[in-house]
Amino acid sequence: MRLKFIPPMEPELVDTPPAGEEWIHEIKFDGYRTQVIKDEAGIRLFTKNGFDWTGKYKPLAEAAKAIRGKSFIIEGETIVTNEAGLSDFHALRSAITRRPQDLYLVAFDLLHLNGKDLRGIKLTDRREKLHRMIPDGLQVQFSEAMPGTGDAVYHLACEANLEGMVSKRADSVYRSGPTMNWRKIKCYEKKEMEIVGAQRERGKPAMVLMAEKGRYAGGAFVTFKADKRKALWDRVQRRVGGPVPKGLKNDKAEWLKPGLVGLVQTLKGEENLRHAKLLDFWENENGGG
């Protein structure tokens, strides 16, 4: 029987891990979602959107031959690790074209096995079967659930400088598309960036617009109390009249002359600011706050 690609089940992004014993928690790996299909036609690997990347993932396709099972559909994440042993998304892109032998597949779900569709059975049963199928020492590895509560796993993930975690209902069946039965919780990082603009519209949250090394990176919310907020707007006002970043329109934003720096909290693993807020600001001419 020829097996077809199944559109993935996708976790919703939430701010905090779920509580309760009905959840399992896994590390969120920073890579490309991948589906491995084995049937009478051999082994094929697909991207999240259903593109056949077997040719790009040749070493993984070769490694997948050792997985036990006549036919299967396995879900996982293709990653490459850095010197610290952490998944590194930016290194992944070049590894795919230049050193595919460095790729790993972290397998976390089993949708089909030996002619049986497993999507209707609970997650823990699917994962138990998957775990037994993967021999040790492969470039395909099983994604172990982390022991402990959601809060404890989240704390450990962020302390270890990981991107975040994924929490899944232990009894969840597999349904393609977004679902709250799976949830991803990302870790935050703090970084210093240039404040290049401000957006203050009546009835909308105030934002400062940020750039990093000259590249526009998006907005961060301003949640200061009255005194600090006034101090920020005073400094913004003195700098109005700066250049508009390349490729952006001047819509409803005040663009600033250089010299104002901000400390921003933002989600890790994102190229641009996401869920970001301004924590502090200062002028870089004199280093003052």
C-alpha positions in Angstrom: 0.0 0.0 0.0 1.4 3.4 -1.0 1.2 5.8 2.0 0.5 9.5 1.5 1.8 12.6 3.4 -0.4 13.6 6.3 -0.7 17.4 7.1 0.8 17.9 10.5 -0.9 18.5 13.8 0.3 21.9 15.0 0.7 23.1 18.6 -0.7 26.5 19.5 1.7 29.0 21.0 0.8 29.9 24.6 2.5 31.9 27.4 2.6 29.4 30.2 2.9 25.6 30.4 -0.3 23.6 31.3 -0.6 22.2 34.8 -1.8 18.7 35.6 -0.7 15.1 35.2 -2.6 14.6 31.9 0.2 16.3 30.0 3.6 15.1 28.7 6.4 17.6 28.1 9.1 17.5 25.4 11.9 19.8 24.5 11.1 22.1 21.6 13.8 21.5 19.0 14.7 24.4 16.7 14.6 22.7 13.3 12.3 21.7 10.4 9.2 19.6 10.9 9.7 16.3 9.0 7.6 13.3 8.1 9.2 10.0 7.3 7.2 7.6 5.2 8.3 4.0 4.5 6.2 1.8 2.2 6.6 -0.5 -0.8 8.2 2.5 -2.7 11.0 2.9 -0.1 11.7 5.7 2.3 10.7 9.3 1.7 11.0 12.4 3.8 8.6 15.4 3.6 8.6 18.9 4.9 5.9 20.4 7.0 4.1 21.6 3.8 4.4 18.2 2.0 7.4 18.8 -0.2 9.6 15.8 -0.8 13.1 16.5 0.6 14.4 12.9 0.4 17.2 14.1 -1.8 18.3 16.8 0.6 18.0 14.5 3.6 19.9 11.5 2.1 21.8 10.5 5.2 18.6 10.6 7.3 16.8 8.5 4.6 19.6 6.0 4.9 19.5 5.9 8.7 15.7 5.4 8.6 16.2 2.0 6.9 17.2 0.7 10.3 13.9 1.7 11.9 11.8 -1.4 12.7 8.6 -1.8 10.7 7.5 -2.9 7.2 5.7 0.4 6.6 5.3 3.5 8.8 4.7 7.3 8.9 6.8 8.9 11.6 6.7 12.6 12.6 9.8 14.4 13.8 12.1 17.4 13.6 15.2 17.6 11.5 17.9 19.4 13.5 21.7 20.1 13.6 23.4 20.7 16.9 26.0 23.3 17.8 29.1 22.9 20.0 27.0 23.2 23.1 24.8 20.3 21.9 21.8 22.6 21.3 19.7 22.6 18.2 20.8 25.5 16.0 18.4 26.7 13.3 20.8 29.0 11.5 23.4 26.3 11.2 20.7 23.9 10.0 20.1 25.8 6.7 23.8 25.5 5.6 24.1 21.9 6.9 21.3 20.7 4.6 23.3 21.9 1.5 26.9 21.5 2.7 27.1 18.8 5.4 23.9 16.7 5.5 25.8 14.0 7.4 25.5 16.3 10.4 21.7 16.2 10.4 19.6 14.4 13.1 16.0 13.5 13.1 14.3 13.7 16.5 11.2 11.4 16.2 8.2 12.2 18.4 5.1 10.6 16.9 3.9 7.6 14.9 0.9 7.9 12.7 0.9 4.7 10.7 2.5 1.3 11.3 2.4 -1.9 9.2 -0.8 -1.1 7.4 -2.6 0.3 10.5 -3.6 4.0 10.9 -2.7 4.9 14.5 -4.1 8.4 14.5 -7.1 7.4 16.5 -5.2 5.9 19.5 -3.9 8.0 22.3 -0.5 9.7 22.1 1.3 7.8 24.8 0.4 4.5 23.1 1.7 5.8 19.7 4.9 7.0 21.3 5.5 3.7 23.1 5.3 1.9 19.8 7.6 4.4 18.2 10.2 4.1 21.0 10.5 0.4 20.4 11.0 0.8 16.7 14.2 3.0 16.9 17.5 1.2 17.5 20.2 3.0 19.6 23.0 4.9 17.9 21.0 6.1 14.8 20.9 9.6 13.3 17.2 9.1 14.1 16.5 9.5 17.8 13.4 9.3 20.0 12.2 12.5 21.6 12.0 11.5 25.3 9.4 13.1 27.5 10.9 15.2 30.3 10.1 14.2 33.9 8.4 16.8 36.2 5.7 19.4 36.1 5.2 21.7 33.1 6.6 24.6 35.2 9.7 22.7 36.2 10.4 21.6 32.6 9.9 25.1 31.3 12.3 26.5 33.9 15.0 23.9 33.0 14.5 24.5 29.2 15.0 28.2 29.5 17.9 27.8 32.0 19.6 25.5 29.5 19.2 28.2 26.8 16.8 26.0 24.8 14.1 27.5 22.5 11.2 26.2 24.7 9.0 23.2 25.2 6.0 21.4 23.8 3.3 20.1 26.1 0.8 17.4 24.7 -2.2 15.8 26.2 -1.2 12.2 26.9 -4.5 10.9 25.6 -4.7 13.1 22.5 -5.5 11.6 19.2 -3.8 12.9 16.0 -5.8 15.5 14.1 -4.1 17.6 11.3 -4.1 21.3 11.9 -3.8 23.7 14.9 -4.9 22.3 18.2 -4.8 23.3 21.9 -4.3 19.6 22.8 -0.7 20.3 21.9 0.9 23.6 23.1 4.3 25.2 22.6 5.7 27.5 25.2 8.8 29.4 24.1 11.6 30.9 26.3 12.4 34.6 26.3 15.7 36.3 25.9 16.9 39.9 26.7 18.8 41.9 24.2 20.1 45.5 23.7 18.8 47.1 20.5 18.5 50.6 19.0 15.2 52.4 19.4 14.6 53.8 15.9 11.0 54.8 16.1 7.8 55.0 18.2 4.1 54.3 17.5 1.5 56.0 19.7 -2.0 55.7 18.5 -5.1 56.5 20.6 -6.8 53.4 21.7 -3.8 51.1 20.9 -0.9 49.9 23.0 2.2 52.1 22.7 5.2 50.6 21.0 8.9 51.4 20.3 10.3 50.3 17.0 13.7 48.5 17.2 16.7 47.8 15.0 19.7 45.5 15.6 23.0 46.3 13.9 21.1 48.5 11.5 18.4 46.0 10.6 14.8 46.8 11.4 13.5 44.1 13.8 9.9 45.2 14.7 8.1 46.6 17.7 8.2 46.1 21.5 5.3 47.1 23.8 5.8 49.9 26.3 4.3 48.9 29.7 6.0 51.4 32.0 4.3 53.3 34.8 3.5 57.0 34.3 6.9 58.5 35.4 9.1 56.2 33.4 6.8 56.3 30.4 6.9 60.2 30.4 10.8 60.0 30.6 10.8 57.7 27.5 8.5 59.9 25.5 10.5 63.0 26.4 13.6 61.4 24.9 11.7 60.1 21.9 10.3 63.6 21.3 13.8 65.1 21.3 14.9 62.7 18.6 12.0 62.8 16.1 13.1 63.4 12.5 15.3 60.4 11.9 15.4 58.3 8.7 12.7 55.7 7.8 14.2 52.2 7.8 14.6 50.7 4.3 11.5 49.1 2.9 9.1 50.6 5.5 6.5 53.3 5.0 6.2 56.3 7.3 2.7 55.2 8.4 1.7 56.4 11.9 5.2 56.1 13.2 7.7 58.7 14.5 11.2 57.8 13.3 14.1 58.8 15.5 17.6 60.1 15.1 20.3 57.6 16.5 21.3 57.5 20.1 18.5 55.9 22.1 19.1 52.3 23.2 16.6 49.8 24.7 16.7 46.6 26.6 14.0 44.3 25.1 12.5 41.0 26.2 11.5 38.8 23.2 10.8 35.2 22.3 14.0 33.2 21.6 14.5 31.6 18.2 12.8 34.3 16.2 14.5 36.5 13.6 12.3 39.5 14.4 10.8 40.7 17.7 7.8 38.6 18.8 5.8 39.0 22.0 8.4 41.7 22.9 8.4 44.4 25.5 10.7 47.2 26.5 12.3 46.7 29.9 14.6 49.7 30.0 16.2 52.5 27.9 19.1 54.9 27.9 21.1 57.2 25.7 24.2 55.7 24.3 26.2 59.0 24.0 26.9 59.0 27.8 25.7 55.6 28.9 23.1 57.1 31.2 19.6 55.9 31.9 
